[in-house]
């Protein structure tokens, strides 16, 4: 008879991997064994937990509830096992961050942590959406926005400014805008799937408070990807609106010029968020201790580059 904990681990892996076969490969088991694990758990629960089709797996509402509990149980058991094992830190972490910030700033820090902790594994979700930490089995999240009230622990890392920039070549042709309203006479690069203009937020001139106003700007070129929009700005296609971390190196090198700084909107807080229980010990705690000072230092460096521009 299959062990219940083993079945739980296979079920969670199936949800994470998106297929029964991939879950089997992760644990060195056959797809038939994973199927039996799902059947056992559904029998014990007395209801359907997983809907299977030829393309994908979908949890039922009951499955969502059960998998969230099993993730927590398996995580706690892993922490107990690691605590009982002398020597190196063991276990795993699941981390999420906005796609571009994660690629540029979080991944190098995570990789240095994994080089130091050879027995720790990591799973990373780089997505531009709000991830449900408990429901999706995620240990830590980097958030670049004001945080809602919650039971999660949040450590502030710094702030992220939103800038308007353009290449020196574009500005030499089109001139330097002196106010947000002048943008209607400029070529702007948008991140709007509809491609018919978008709202850019600005503060009042030289006002560091929270007052924000939106200005509709024409977007002659509109893309679905921030990195591609920045590349177009670098090639002189127009003005771009970007987060400071996305363009700081280009500003420092003179490839982009920061404009309309007097009308910059309030910066967004950057935070590392995690469940208080998971953040007390084990690999999650070790990663928090490793990542927080490194991310704070990087955000201070970026702020200094932008302030000097």
N, C-alpha and C positions, 0 to 999 in steps of 0.2 A: 504494500500500500504506500502511495506517495506521501512523503512528509508534508504537512500543511504549510510550513514555512517555505519549503522548497517550491511548492505550488504558488505561494504568494510571490516569491522572487521571479518565477517564470511569467506570471501574469503581469507584473509591473514591467518586466523587460519587454513583453509583447506590446504593451501600450507605448513604451518609450520608443521602441524600434519601428512600430507600425506594422509588424507582421509576426506571425507565429514562427516562421522559419528563421527570421533574424534573431528572435528571442532565443530559439534553440541554439543557434550558432554562438551567441554570446555566452551561454552557459554550458556549451558542449553537449547539448541534448538534441534529440530528434524532434521534428515538428509534431509527430504523433504524441510525444511525451508532453509537449506544451499544450496540445489540445486536451489531453487527459487532465492536466493541471487546471485548465479553465473549467472543464466539466466538473471536477471535484469541488472547486470553489463555488460554482453556481449551485451545485447540489447542497452544499453546506449553507449557502445563503438563502436557498429556497426561491431564487428568482434569477432571471437572465441578467448577466453583467456585461457581456461583450457581444456586440452585433458584428458579424463577419460577412464580408462580401469579397468579390474577386479583386477589388481595388484597395480596400482599406478596412481598418478596424475602427469601430466606434463604441465608446462606453455608453451604457444606459445611465440614467440618473443614479440608479442604485450602484452601478459600477463605479461611477465617479466617487461616490461616498466611500465605498469599500477600498478602492485603490488609494485614496488619500490616507486612510487609516493604515493600510499595509505599508505604504511608503514610510510613514512615521515609525511603525514597529520595526521594519527592517533597518532603518537608519539608526534607531536607538540600539538595536542589537549589535550593529556594526561598531558603534562607539564603545559599547561594553567590551566587545572582543578586542578592539584596538587598545583599550585601557589595560586589559589583562595581558597584553603581549608586550614584553620589554623591547626596548630598542626603538627603531624608527617609527614615525607616525604612519598609520595605515588607514585606509578607508577611501571615500570618494566625496566629491562636492559637485553640485549642480548649480551653475551660474548663468544668469541672464543679464544682458545689457543691450542698449540701442545698437543697431547694426554697425554704424560707422565708428561710434565711440568705442564700441567693443573691439572692433578690428584694430583701430589705431592705438588705443590707450590701455584697454584692459588685457588684451591677449599677451602683450609682452610681459606684463606683470604676472599673469597666470603662468606663463611658460617659465619664468624664472623661479616661481614657487614650485612647479613640478620638477624642475631640475634639482632643486634642493631636497624635495621630499619624494624620493624615488618610488615609494610604495603607495603614493596617493594617485588616484585617477580623477579625471574631471570630465563633465559633460557640459557643453556650452550652448546656450540658445541666444543667438544674435538676431533679435527681432525688433521691429519698430511698433510694438504694441505693449499694452500693459499685461504682464504675465501674472497669473494667480499662483503665488508661491506655494500655497498648501495644495491646491487642487492639481497643479501640474508637477508637483514633486520637486520644486526648485528651492535650493538652500539660500541663495543670495541673489540680490538684484541691484544693479546700478541704475538709479533713476535720475533723470535730468529734468526735474519738474517739481513743483510744490507737491508735498505729500498729503494725502487725506489722512484723517485720524484712523489709526488701526492699532492692533495689538503687536505689530512688528516693531523691532528695534531699528532705528535709523541713525546712522553716523554721518554727519555732514562732512563732505569732502572739500567743498568750495563752491564756486559759482561758475556758471557758463553764460557768457555774453552772446548776444545775437548781433551780427554786424552786417553792414552793406559794403560790398567791395567790388572793385573792377580792376582790370589790368591797366597798366600805364598806357598801353597802346589804345585801348578803347577811350580812356579819358582824354587822351590827346586829340582824338577825333571828335568826341561828343561834348567835351567840357565837363567840368566838375559840378555836380548838383549842389546847390546851397540849402535846399529844403526838401522835405519829402514830396511836396506837391510838384516839384520840378521833374519827378520821376516819370510823369505822364508823357514827357517829351523825350524820354530816354528809351533805349532797348533794355528790357529786363528779362532775366532768365528765371522761370518759375518752376515750382514743384507741384503742379496742378494737372491732374490727369485730363481735365476738361480743356485745358489749354486756352482759356478765354480771359486771362487776367486773374489776379489773386490779391488778397488783402495782406499787406505787410504792416506790422505793428511798429509804432514809434512812440517815444516819450516826448514830452514837451521840451522845448529847447533848454538845454542845460539844467533840466529838472531831474534829480536822481530819485524822486519819489516814485509812487506806484501808478501815477496817471499814465494811461496808455491810450493812444488813438490809432485807428486803422486807416490806412490809405490804400485805395485800389490802384494797382499799377498794371499797365499793359504788359503782357508776356508774349513777346514775339516768338520766343523759343521756350517750350515747356517740356520738362522731363520728369520721369518717375523715380529718379535716383539722384541722391544728393551729390555723390561723388562725380557723376557724369555732368551735373550742373556746374560744379566747381571747375571741372576740366574745360567746359565751354567758356566759362568766365576767364580762365587763364589764357585761352586762345583769342580773347578780345571780342567775344560775341555779345557782351553786355554786362549789366550790373547783376550781382548775385546777392542773395541773403543767406547767410550761413552762420553756423555756430563757431565760436572763436577757435575751438580745438580743431575744427576742420580746415582752417585757413591760416593759422598762426605761423606755420613755417613758411608759407608763401608770402605772407606780409613781411616777415623778417628778412626774406631773401629779395624783396622788392618786386616779386612777380605779381602781387596784388596790392592795391592801395585801399586802405580803410577810409570810407567816406561817410558823411552825415553823422559823425561821432557825437555831435551835440544833441542829436535827436534819438540817441540809442535808448531802447526800452529797458526796463529793469532786468537785471540778470536773473536766470533761473538757478535755484539751488541744485547742487549735485550731491547725491546721498548714496550710501551703501546700506541696503535694507536686508534684514534677515529675521527669522523667527528667534525670539530670545532663548528658547531652549536649545536650539541647534547651534547658537552662537557662543555657548558657554565652554565648549570643549571640542576635542577632536580636530579633524581637518578643517572644518568650517571656522573654528576659532583661530586656528593657525593661519588660515588664509586671510581672515580679517586683519590680524596683527601684521601680516606681510603687506597687504594691499593698501590699507588706509594711509599710512605715511607716504607710500609711493605715489598714490593718486593725488593726495593733497599737494605734494611737491610738484607734480606735473601740472596741476591746475594753477598753482601759483606762478610757475614758469610761463604758462600761456597768458595769464593775466598781465604779466610784466611786458611780454612782447606786444600785446594789443595796446596797453597803456602808453607805450613808447611810440606807437605809430601815429 
